[in-house]
C-alpha cells in the first residue's frame, strides 16, 4: 500500500488532518518527503506532528473543521479553497467530483 499527499505550488496555513487504514498483520510505516522547490528563506519544509498508530478500528470520525473538505476515501481534510480548483488534491479526486465544469 502506498499513500501520498502532495502540494505543488500551494500555500497551506495550518495542519492537514487525516487517517489511513492499513491492512492487518505486520506493516512497515515509512514517511518520505521530497521537495522540488528551493527558496532562499524556505529551502524545503516538511513537518509531521502527532502521528499515532493503533491496533484497532477507528470508531470516531475525524473532525475536519468548518473551512475544510473531507476527502471521501482517505478521509484527509484539505482546505476548502482547494475543492473545485481544477486539481486533484484528494487521493481519490473526490474534491473535484461534484464541481461544475464551466
N, C-alpha and C positions, 0 to 999 in steps of 0.2 A: 504494500500500500504506500502510495506517495501522496503527500498533502503539500500543497503550495499555496502561498498567498503573496502576491507581489504588488507593489505600487510603482508605476512608471511615471515620473514627472508629475507627481501629485503631492500636495501638501496635506498632511493629516495632523491635525492638532488634537492629540489625545490618543488613548489606547483603543485598539480594536479587540473586542472580546469574542471568544469562540471556543468551541469544543470539538473534538474529533473522536469518533468512535474507532476503536481498534479491535481486531479480532481476538478471540480467546486464545490463550496459550502464551508462550514466550514471545515477546516483541522487543525490538530494539528501537529506541527513540533517538533520532538524530536531528539536531537543529543546525541548519546550514543557511548561511546568508551570503549573497553575492551582491556587491554594489558595482554599478557601471558608471555612475556619475561621480566625478571628483570635483568638489568645490573647495575653495581655499578655507572657508570657515566651517564647512561640514564635509570632511573627507570621506564620508560614508558612515552613516549612523544606523546601527541595528540594535534594538533593545527587546528583551524578553523579560516579562515580570510575572510573578505569581503563577508559575507553572505547577500544576498538580497532576499526579497520576493516581487513579483509583481503580481498584479491582472490584468494580460494581457497575450497575447500570445507573446512569444519571436519571434522577427522578424529578428534579425541579428544572423548569425551563430557564434558560439564560435570560436575564433582564438586559435588554439592549439599550433601553433609554428612549426618550421621545424623539431625538433628532437622528435616529439610525434606522437602517433597514436590515432585517434578519434574512440572511441567505437561506434558501429552502433546505438544501441537503446538508451543507456543512454547519449551518446554524451560526455562522460567523456574523458579527454585527459590523456593518460598514456605515460610514457617514451617509446621511440621507441624500446629500447633493451628488453622490456617486451613482444613485439609482437613475436610470434612464439617461445616462450621459454618453451613450454610444459605445461604451467599452464594458466588457465582462469583468466586473470586479468580484463577483462570487464565482467559486469554482464551477458551479453548475449553470452560470449565466442567468440565474433567476432574477437578478437586479435589472435585467433588460427584457424579461419575458412579457410584461404587460404594458409596454411602452408604445405610444403612438409613433409610427414611422412616417412623419410628415416631412 
